[in-house]
Each structure stands twice: as C-alpha cells, then as structure tokens.
C-alpha cells in the first residue's frame, strides 16, 4: 500500500525535476543572430560554464563558430562548425523564422547549415549547461544538437553510437579536419586510425578495443559522472576510465582526440569551486602517443620527424640539419635545411658535398628501399653517400637499411641500439674562401681613401633621398577596390627585405618569378612572393579586379593570397608557402608516388575547381590547370595556384578567345576553334592531369615517346577500350593489387575520358566530376573523346 502512495509522489517530483532542468537553459528565440567580429556577447548556458558564438583565429580577419568552456582562462573549444572554412569578419549565424540554423558570409553566401529533418518544428535554441547546443520544438524535443555532430571532443552526458566518429584538428590553431580518427565500427570495435588527407580514407588502426563477441548495438558513453566506457547491448560495459577520477562536482571533464592522434581524458578544476590550474591528463589511448604508427601515413609528428617522450608527454623533433616545415606547428613535419638533390654537373665528389650526422635510438620503419648485410658501419655510410636516393641509413649489428624521403612514423627509444646517420649538405668552403678574399681586397683598396668614400657616400644618400621624395607615389589619392578586401597591402621595400633582395627563387612562369620570403605578418612566417614582370593586356584595372576577387576566396584546396604590392611600377603578390613543391615534381620524380597518396590529390583538386566555378559570387575560370600550378602543403594536400591566366565571369557572360593561352597539351580544343570559352576548359585540363596522376607520365614526356604512347590522351583511351589498364600504370603494384583497386583505377580512367571529350557539351561540370570521384554518383561508360578524328 505504501508503495502505491509513494508512486504518484515520485512522478510528481520527477515532473518537477524535468521542469527545473528545462528551465536551466538560456533560450535563443527565432530570428536571433550573432555577427563575427562585432564585439557582441555569445549565447551562454545558464551557469555560464559554456558559450556558443564566434572566436577569432590567428588571422584576426577570420572567426570560428564554436562552443567553448567559458569560465577558464584558455576557454577550451569543444565543438566547432566548418573548421576548414572559417567565417570572415561580419559573417552571421542566424536562427531564422523558419527554424533554419545557417552561417553566411558578408555576401550572404552559405558557409554552413545545421542539417535536420524538419526545421519547421524548431521553436527555439538553447545553450545547455552540459555543453550541448540544441534546437528544440515547442515540446522540448531535440530536433538538432551539437552532441550528435561531434568534432574532436566528447563531454559528460554525450554518447557516440555505432558508426559515429571524432576527427582530430589539423593543428592546434588550424581547425581543418586532421590526420586521425576515433571510430566506433559496425561490430562495436573502438579504433583509432590515421587517415589520408584530403579524402579521409582510413588507414589500418594503430589502437583498438575489440568487440568480443561482435555487437552492432554497442555505444561509447561518457556519462554525467565523467566516466568513459563502451556499453554493450546486453548491458555489460568495458570501462575505459582510470580507477580513480576527479569528482565531477569540482572538475570539468572532456575527452579529446589530440592533433597527434592520441585520445585523452582530461580534468580541469572548476573556478566556481575555487579551483585553479590547467587541464590534467587522466588517461590516454594509447598509453604512449609515440606508439602511433601505421604502414601508411606520417605518424604522430609528420614526415621526416620523430616522436620522443619527455616527462610523460610527446614531443616532436627534427633530425640534425632538418627544420620544421611550419615554424609555428611542431606537427608539420621537417625538411632538410639544404636540399639533398644530386644535380648533374655539380662540382666536387660526394665526399666534398655531404657529411653524416648521427642520431642514436631513432628509426623510421617504413621508409626502407634497400637492405645490405653483412657490412661495416663505414661501408653502410659510403653506400648512402654514393646513392642519390639515400637520405639516411640505419645501422645495427652489420645490417644496413637505406631510406629515402619522406620518412614516416619516426620514434625515439632511449634503450635502442640502432644508429641513424643522416646525409646532410656541407657548407661550400670554396665560396667562403672567395668571399674572404673579396673582403681583403676591398679592405686594402679602401684603406687609402676611406675619407673620400665616406664623403661621396653621404652625398649620394642625400641626393637619392631628395629624388625619392620628389617621385614618391601619391598613394593617398589612389582608390582601389583591392583596399576593400582583407588583404594586406605591402610596400615594395617590405617585400624586398622579406625575400632578402629576391634571392631564393622557387620557380617562374609566363607572368613572373616566385621567391621564397620570411615575413612576420601571419601564423606562418614563410611566404611565396610572386613578382610580376608584366601585366595582362587588360591593364591596371584587370590586375586590381583579379586580386580583389581572388583575395576573397578561401578554400582548403586553393593557395591563399595574403597580400599584394601595387607601388609605382611594381606589382607583387604574396601567397602562403607550400613546403612540398609542385604536383609536377611529385608525380614525375625519380620514384613513383604511392597510389593511395595520388588518388586523394585528384579529389582535392576537383574540390578546389568546383569551388571556383560554383561557389564564388563571381565565377573564376583558372585557364591554366596543370601539375606545375598545383602545389602540395605539409600534408600533401593539393592547393591550386597561379591565377595569372584566370578570368572572372558574371553569370550572364562567356569568355571569347583572347590573347590568353594555357599550356599546350592541357588546352581544350575550343581555344583553337574560335569557340566561346567556358568553365569546361578547366574540366578538360583536369582530365589530362588526372591521366597524369593515374599513370605518373607527363603529357609532355609521352609526346616524345614511342608510337604507341605518342599522345597521352590517345594512349589512355586505347588502354581503356582494349582493357589494358596494367599498361597505363605499368609497374604500379599498389594500383593493381586487388579487384577493388582495379575497379577504382578503371573508374578514375573513365572520369578522365569524360573530362577530355572534344565536344564541350559532353564534358561534365567540375561539380559532377567531384561527385564521380567521391563515388556518390555512377560513372557511365565514356564514348570516344575524339569524334572529329579518324581515331574513333
């Protein structure tokens, strides 16, 4: 009887508790919005523990839409939207009258949108005290929530269902999707694995908690007490938390997939309870982050680096005479301070050009290409010295392993007896002696007439200053559309100093020479400065228009334009520096790049072109797509560069044949037929380049080959129609390793053939090409691409 009386009371108090919990939220009504960079307050939870809004990035002109811990000094971010494409200043996140939750840039273009089944049922939004941002119906049903769309972090009260995943950031300051994933597989197995960027193809796991037996109803639970565990459908759990955890009442908790690939459980004292301090690591998976490795991928610290544990924490180090690709990012990998290329005609023997630096206890297990035994330590080094491929040798017990760049999965073990010998460049003693002799001669000649030289020098300085003042540019009277962008306007002197007098040349093209520079104006101090030697025929107005529009593009597969110089006759462009050079050098070097690294590059290029063609307010046609104009960043992610030939079109325009021309071999037939030029000229060039990515053969090289390979496009179509795919990728075992890869190869070849159709109307637009590459649409069998020739 007593139990029957108590039951209604339990219901009443449960209902009352529900009402109290529902009240414990800060409602955001329909038609509410936030603007990035306006100094407005974010949407906070009732306790103030969490906030939703915009956070400025390293580049103060861009903002991250995110959720963060609001009451601790570092305001740790726990969720973010559109990390790879942050919002420019004055962007708006709005909960519309129709219930849509949309992020738009200042031009009204959509950057991100909360995907939900029925937005019309949304009555309001709320930032909850557990860190979950929700869109609710009038009945308080969650229609959308940030907890169901996790990024790199889980919070207490959050659950990851089968098929769910977390993705690491690219770096601590770059919120683009990174190199590692945590996934709960269909069989209930929890795994950590590296991924291939930018395709996110998962490599083999380096850490796993197996489901035994398999359970496709498992879930990863981070409960309200701060405990992390896998819950099976039968109610059993696999505990992942340490035996003792910090109490939830006095500490914040989070579980984050770190940029180096480890999954950490953290605790932080709550300021509301008088606590001070930083985040403490309760547990990590794996226990040693330097154990993160795999047959493919760069490992925890990037290529050509190694991982070392100090005081229980991982540190990323560069080998002797190597330096970070990005000085501000220890995970960016390393590169030789002086390139190791063996060039023909280089004076001196290898002994006079190179030396070895020893590093004990380190190894890069997957970069071997030759093993020699038995051999002495000196013999091992001499073998590397005479081998242009060899960058480092590992020696142990009369065994010698020769390795070439890039080195992956490097790690240090203090008790390891291995010796690593790095081949590094010697400084040129001859050039040093020559410089010393010059100094002696100049000193002698100046000794008798130092007074006269000083007098003349002073007079010259005064005269130069006077002339410069009279001829100074009247910049204050110039009105340029460029100034309305977020680009930095540099003086010629600044860029001259940044490039050390335009000393180190990176490359050159038809419109100018590109120099390496160092200038402290962004998060990455290395820049590429392009010095234009002539303007396009349209002149000054065209230059300003192109810089203005291209400067507003922002995509992970475009080289970013930081700034410009338009001082007097000087026209210079300042781009971000790409550490891994061009796609041309990557594809057509001495060794064939791995198949699994080439295919994601094709997808990335397609994404960048689709962005230029479809997502810019003014359509941009590149007009000169080729491997030399595709650069590779630290993680071999492709970036489209060199907009020197680009044309900007309004929606109602087409481009007719003008004096601009692309590069022979990549140019669509309409260039030579006085036909209108549309964005499909880029599709054609992409198709040719896709054939090069598949075959690792340059269209220029094959033109000089035998009769059966005289033209790359003809030969590739022959390989397709006669079913001889192995000839197109001759010697590439990875591309033909199994039936699945062979099918993928055939699909890529079919896509390339559709792209190089001479009939413009048959060519797909780049957005369709991207769908084919991402396998979201079927690729039909292509027709002969040369209908006007006798070849078909």
N, C-alpha and C positions, 0 to 999 in steps of 0.2 A: 504493500500500500504506500509506504514511504517513497519508494522509487517512483511510483506513478505521480505522486505530488511533486517530486523534485524535477521530473522531466520538463514540465512547462517552464519552470524557472530557468532550467538550463537553456531552453530555446530562447527565452526572453533575453538572458544575458548574452547569448551568442549573437542574437539580432542586434542588441545594443552595441556589442563589440564591433560588429560589422559596420554599424553606422559611424562609430568613432573612427574606425580605420578609413572609411570612405571620406570622412571629413578631413582626415590627416593628409591633405593634398592641396596644392596650390593650383586652382583651376585656371586654364587658359581658354578663353572663350573664342568662338568662331570670329573670323575677321581680325584676329590678333596677329602681330608680326614682330620680328626683330630685324634690325639692319646692321650689317657688319661694319665696324669701324666708326659708329656714330656715338660711342661712349655710353649707350643705353644699358640698363641693367638686364641681366639674363633672367630666365624663368627659374626660380629656385624651389626646392622642396620645402615643406612646412618647417622642418627642423633647420633648414639652411645647410644641411650636410652635402647636398648635391645641387648642381646648377646645369641648366641647358642653355646653350647660346653659342656665340662666336668667340673664338680665341685667336689672337694674332699669331702668325707663324714667323719664322726667321726673316723672311721677306715681308716687311710690315704692310705691304700692299695686298697681301692675301690672308684669308682667315679660314679657320677650321670650324665647321659646325659640329659640336660635340657635347658630351656630358662629362663633368669632372667633379672630383672631391673639392668642395668649395671652402672648407674651413681649415685646410692645412696649407703650409707655405708654398709647396710646389704645385698645388692644385692639379693633381694627377688626373690625366684624361682616361676615361674608362670605356667610352664609346664615341664613334665618330662616323660621319656620313661623307661619302665621296672623297676619301682621303687622297686618292691620286689626282684629283682635280679640285683643289681648294677654291673657295669663293673669293673673287676680287672684292675690293672695298666697295661698300654701298650695295652689296648683294642683300636679298631679302629672303628670310624663311617665313612663310605665312601659312596659317591655318585658315583656309578660305571658307566662305559662306557655305560652299557645297561640301565641306568636310575634307577637301584635299589638303595634304601637307607637303608643300612644294618649296624648293630652294631655287631661286632665279638670280641671274647676274644683273648688273645695272641696265642691260639692254632688254631685260625681260626674257632671256633665253633660259630654259630649264636646265639646271645643273644636277638636281637630284629630286626624287619624289618617293614618299613612303608608299610602297605597294600594298594595297589592301583590296579585299573582295568587294566591299560595298561602302564607299566613303560617305554615301548619303545618310548612313546611320550614325555618323560621328556627331556627337553633341558638344564635346569639349575635349581638351587635352589636359594632362597633368604631369608634373614632375614629382614622383613619389619619393618617400624617404628612404627606400631601399636602392635608389639609383636607377629605377626603371622609368622611362618616359613613355606615357601611354596615350592613345587616342581612344576615348570611351563613348559608348552610346548613352542614351538617357537612362538606361537601366544599369549603368556602370559596367557593361560588358566590354572587355578589352578587344577592340577591333584591330588595333595595331599596337605593338610595344617594342621598345629597343631591346628588351631581353630576348625576343625571338629573332633578332637580327644582330647577333654578337659580332664584334670585330676582333680584338685581340685579348679581351678581358671578360671574365665572369665575376659576378658579385653574389654575396649571400642571398639566397632566395631564387637563384637562376638555375635553369635546367637545360642541358643540351641533349636533344633527342637523337636517336639513330639517324645517321645521315648528316647531322649537324657538324659544324667545324668552326675553329678560330684560325685567323691568319695573322702572322706577325707583321709589324711595320717594316718598311724598307730600312729605316734607321731611326734613331731616337728623335730626329727632327723632321723626318720625311714620313708622312702617313700613307704613302702609297703601299699597295699590297706587297709584302715582303717575301722572303725566301723559304719560310717554314709554315707548316700547318699542324694543327691538332684536329684529329677527326675521330668520330665515333662511327665505325664501319657498320655495314648492314648486319654483320654477325655479332655485333656487340663488342668488338675489339677496339680498344682505345689506342691510337697510334700517333706518333709524331713523325713527320716526314718532311724532307726538303722538296721544293717544287722548282720546276723550270719556268723562269720568267721570260716573256710575259704571258705564256699560255697557261701557266699554273698546272702543268702536267705533273702529277705526283710521282716522285721517285720512291724507291724502297724505303720503308720506315727504318729509323735508327733507334726507336724505342717503341715498345708495345706492351700492353697488358691484355693478354689473350682471354677470349671468352671460352670457357671450357665447362660445360658444353656451350655450343653456339646459341646465342639468344638474341633474336632480332627485335626484341621488345625492351632491351636494356636502355638505360639513360644515365647520363653523367649529372650528378646532383651536387650543387653547392648550397647546403642548407642554411637556414637563418642563424644557426649557431657557429657558422664558419667552418663546418666540416665538409670535406670533399670526398665523394665516394661514387662508385658505379652501382646502380641498383638494378638487379635482375627482375624478370617478370614473376619469378616465384617468391620475391620478397627478400632474397639474400642480397648482401652487399659486399663489395670489395672496397675496403677502406683505403683511401689514398692520403689522408691527413696524418701528421705525426701523432704520436700517442698523447702528447700534451699540446694544446693550442692556446693562444692568447684568448682570454674571455671576450665574448662579443660585446659585452656591456662597456668595456673600457677601450676597445680597439676597433678600428676599421679593418676589414679584410678584403682581399681581392686575389684572383688567380689570373695571371697574365702570361701569355706566350711571348717571350722576350725576342728581341730582334736577332739574337744569336741562336735561337732555336730551342731554348730550354723553357719548360713550363714551370713557373714559380708560384708558390703560395706565399702571400705577403701579409703582414700585420703592421698597423700604424696606430700609435696612441691617439685616442680621441681628445682634441683640445677642450671639448665641453666637460671632460672629466679631469681636466688639469694636466693632461699628458703632453709631453714634448718629445721630440725626437724624429727619426726618419723611418722609412719602411724597413722592416726586418724580414729576412727570408725565413719562413717556417720550414719549407721543403722545396726541393727542385726535382724535376724529372727531365732527363736522367740526373743522377746524383752529381755527375761531373759533366759540365757542359762541353768540355773538350772531347768527350766521347762521341759527340755528334759528328757523324761521318756517313758517307754512302758512296757507292760506286760512281754515281754521277752527282754533280753539284759541287759548290765551292767549299762546303763545310761551314763551321760556325763563324769564321772570321774573314771570309772572302778569299779570292785566289791569291797565290804567291805569299800568303801569310801563314802564321802558325799560332795555335792556341796554347796558352800557358796559364796554369792555376797559381794564383798568389793570394794567400790568406783566405782560401776557400772560394774566391771569386775568379772568373775567367778574365784573362787579358789577351788582347790580340796584338801580336808583334810582327815586325817586318824582319826578314833576314838581313845580314850585313850588306851594306851598299844598296839597299832597297828602301823605298819610301812609300808612304800611303798615297793611293790614288786621289783620295779626298782628305786633305789635312784635318778637316773637321769631323771626319767619320772614321773611327777605328775599325769599322766593319767593311770598309770599302775595298779591302784587299790592297796589295802592294805591287810595285813595279820597280824595275831596275832604275837607279838614278841616271845611269848612262846606258843607252840601248846596247844589246849584245849582238846585234846583227853583224855577220861576217860579210863584208862587201868586197866585190871583185875590185882588184886594183888597189886595195888598201896596202899601204907600205908597211913593211915590218912582218916578222914572223909572229905566230900566235903567242910565243913566249914574251914578246915585247909589247903585245896588245892587251893581254889578260893576266890576271893573277887569281889565286883562290883564297877565299875567306872561310874559316872553319866555324861550324856551329854544331855543338855536340847535343845528342839526345833528341834530335828532331827528325821527323820523317813525313813524307807526303806519299802515302802508299799507292795511289792510283795514277801516278804520272810516269811510271817506268815505260821505256820503249826498248831497252836492251839490258841484258844481264850478262856479266862476264865473270868467270871463275875457272880456275884459281888465278889470282892476280894480286900484285902488291899494291899498297896504298899509292905509291908514286905512279905506278903503271895505270891505276884507275884514273888519277887526275890527268895524266898525259893523254889518255884515250878521250877524255872530255875536252881537253884543250884543242885537239885537232878535229873536233866534231862540231860543226856549226849548229846542229840541233841541240846540243847538250848545254844546259844551263846550270845543272847541279848534279853531283854524284853522291850517292850514299855508300859508305864503305863499312864493312864489318866482316871480320874473320875470312879474309881472302876472297870475299864476294863484293862485287861492284855493281850497283844499279845506276844506270844513266837515266836522267829525267830531263824533260823539256817543259817550257812554259806553255800554258799556265799550270801551276802546281795547285792541287786541291787537297782539302781535308788535312791540312798540316796541324801537327800537335807536338808538344814537348813532353818528354818523360825524363825526370832527373836521373833515374837509375838505368836508362837505356845506354847501351854501349855503342850505338850507331854514331858515325861521324858523317856530317853533311859538309861537302865542300862546294861553295858557290863560286862559279866563274864570274868575275867582275872585271870591268874595264880598268886599265891602268891610265893614270893621267899622262898626257903626252909630254915627255921630258924634252923633246926637240922644240916644241912650241914654247915651252917655258924658257929654254935657253935663248931662243930667238928674241923673246920679249925682254930678257935681261940685257942682251947685247944692245937692243934698241934704247933701253933706258940709259946705259952707259954712254952711248954715242950722243944722245940728246943732252945728257948732263954736261958732257965735255964741251959741246958747241954752245951751250947756254952760259957756261961759266964766265966767258969774257964779255958778254953783252947783256947781262941779266937786267941791268937798269933800263936799257933802251927797250927791251922786250916788254917789261912791265908797263913802261910809259905808253907804248903802242897798243898794248892790250887794253889798258884803261880807256884810251881814246876810242878804240873800236867798240867797246862796250857802250860807251855813251852815245856814239853815232847810231849803233844798232837800236838802242832803246828809243832814240828820237824817231827813227824811221818807223819802228813798230808802232809807236804811239800815233803817228800820223795815219798809218794804214790799218789801224785796228778795225776789226769788223763791227759794224753797228748792230749788234745782236739785239739790243733793246727794241729796235724798230721792226724786227722780223716777227711775223705772225705765222706760226707753223702749226699744222694740225698735229704734228708729232708731239708738241708740248702738251697736248691734251691727253696723252697716254700716260701710263705709269712707267714708261721707260726713263732711264737715266740719261741726261744729256752731258756728255763728256767734252772736255776741251781736248784739242789736238795734243797739247803738252802732256796732259794726264795719260793719254793712251801711248804716247811716245815713251814716257817713263815706265808705264806698266809693262811694255814689251821690251824694255831695255834697248830702246832705239831700234825697234823692229828687227831684233837679232835672230830669234829662233823661228824659222819658217816651218809651218805644219803642212802646208800644201798650197796649191794655186789652181785657179780655174780661169775661165774666159773673162771674168769680171774683176779679178783681183787676187791678191795673195793673202793667205791666212797666217797669222803669227800667234805664238803662244805668249800669254801675258799673265801677270800676277797683280791683282788689284783688290784691295780690301773693301769691297762695296757690297758683297753678298755672302751667303753662307758657304759658298765655295769660291775660294780665292783664285783658283786657276780659271782663266778665261781664254777664249779664242777671239782674236781681233782680226776682222776682215777689212783690209784696206782696198777700197775700190779704185781701180785705175782708170775707169771710165763709167759714165752714167749711161743708162739705157736711152734710146733715142728720144723718148718722150720727155726727158729732161728732168729739171728740178722738181716739178710738181709730181711727176710719177714716183720719184725717189721718196718724197715725203708721204705720198699716199700709201705706198707699199710698206714702208717702215711703220706707219701709223696703224694699219690694219693688222699686219703680221705681228706687231708688238702686242696686240691684244689676244693673240691665240695662246692657249695654254693646254697642252695635252702631253701625256707621258711619252708619246712617240714622235714628238717634234722637238728639235733642238730649240731651246728657249733663247729668245733675244732679250738681253739685259738692257742694252742702251745703244747709243749712236753718237756720232760726231758730224756736224754739218757746219764746220768753221771755215770760212773762206773757200778755197778750192778743195778742201779735204772732206771726203765722205768715208766714214768708217762705221762698221757695225760690230757690236760686242756680244758674243754668244757664250753660253756655258761651254766649258771644255769637256770633250769626250775622250776618256782615257784609253779606250781600246781601239781607236782609229776607225778606219772606214770598213764597210762591209766588203769592199773590193779586196783589201789586204787580208781580211779574214777568210774569204772564200778561195782566193786564188794564190794563197801562200804555198809554202813548201809541203805542208801536210794537210790532208783533207779534214775539215772540222767535223765533229761528231754529228750524226743525223739528228739526234734529239736536241741539239743546240741550234741547228739550222732551221728546223721547221717552226719553232716559236718566233723566230725573227721575221719570217714571212707574214705571220699573223699580225705582229706588231706594226709592220709597215702598212699593211692593209687598214689597220685601225687609224693610223695617222692620216692616210689619204682620205678615208671615209669622213674623218673629222673636217678636213679642209674642204671637201666637196659638199658636205651636207649640213654641218653643224655651225659653220661660221655665218655671221649675218651677211657678209659679202663672200660669195663663193671664190675660193682660191684654187686655181689650176697651177700645179707646180711646173709642168712643161719640160722638166729635165730629170726625171726619175731614173737613176742608175746607181750601181753599188758604190761609186765614188761619192755620191751625195747622201748616202745612208751611213750615219756614224753609230758607234756602239758605246754605251756608257759602261760604268763599272761592272754591271751585272749582265753585259752583253745584250742589253735591251736596245732595240733599234730606235734611232732618232732621225727623222727626215730633216735634212739641212739644205743650205744653199738655195734660197728663194730668188736667186739672181734673175731667173727667167720667168718667175711666177707672174701670172696675170690675174687680176681681180675683176670679177664679173658681177653685175647686178643680176637679179633673177630673169630680167627680160632681155639679156644680152647674150650674144655668142661672139666668139673671138674669130676673126678672119685672119688669113695668113699675113703675117708681117715679117719684119726682118729678124724676129727672134727665132732661134732654132735650138733644138735639143741636141742630143749626141747621136750620131749615126749608129744604127743598129738597134737603138731604143725608140726611134721616132716612128709614130704611127703613119700609115700611108697617106692620110689626109693632108699632112704637111706638104706633100709633093703634088697634090691634085687640086690645089686652089679650092679646097672644101672648107666649110666652117669648122673651126676648132672648138671642141667642147671638152668637158672633163674626161671624156673617154680616151683622150690621148694619154692621160696618166694611167688608165687601165691597160692600154697596150704596153706601155713601158714597164708596168708592174709585171705583166705576163712574161715578157722577155727576162726580167730579173728573176722571176720565180723559176724559170727554166735554169738559170744560172745557179740559184740556190740548190735546186734539186741535183744538178749534175756537177757542180763545182767547176764549171767551164765558163770562161768569159765569152761573150758573143764576139768579141774582137779576136780572141785566140782561135776559136773554131773557124772563123773565116779564113784563117791561114792554114787549116789542117788539110787532111786528105779529102778526096772527093766525097766520101760517104759522110763526112762531117763538115762539109764546106760552110753550111749555114746552120746555126744552132736551131732555129725555129723549124727548118725543114727536117733536120735530123731527128729532133724530138718528136715531131708528128709521125715520122716513119717508125720510131721505136714504139709509139702508141698503137698505130694501126696494125703493125705486124707482131704485137705482143712481145717485144724485146726490151722490157723495162730494165733488165740487168745490164744491157749495154749502155743505157743512159747514165747509170750510176756505177759504172764498172769499178770493181774493187771495193765498193762500199758494202761491207758485210752487214752493218747495222741496218741499212735501209731495206735489205732483203732477208733479214734474219728469220722472220716468221710470216705467216699468212696475213696477220693483222697489219703488219708494217708494209707488206707488199700492196695490200689494198689501199693503205693510206698514200703510198707513193703514186699509185695509179690515179687516185682522186686528185692529188696535187697536180699531176700532169694534165688531167682533164680540165682543171680550173685554168691552168696556164694557157691551154689551147683555146679555150673560150675567150680569154683576155686578148689574144693576138689575132682575133678574127679581123681580116682586112675590111669586111663590111661593118661599118661603125654601129649600125642598128643591132647587130648580133652580139656585140660586146656587152657584158653586164656592167652596171654601175658598181663603183667600189663598195657600196653598202651591201650589194648582193654577193660580191666576191668575198667579203668578210664573212657573211653567213655561210657560204660554201666552205671556207677554211675552218670555221668553227663548228662545222658539221651540224648546223641547225636546219639546213635545207639539203635536199638531194641534188647531186650534180648529174645532169643528163649527159649522155654520150655526145661529145662535141662533133661538129661537122668539120670538113676540111677548111682550114683557115684561109686558103688561098684560092677562092673561086674564080678569080680572073686570070689565073695562070693555067698552064697545061699540066701542072704538077698533080692536080687532083684527078 
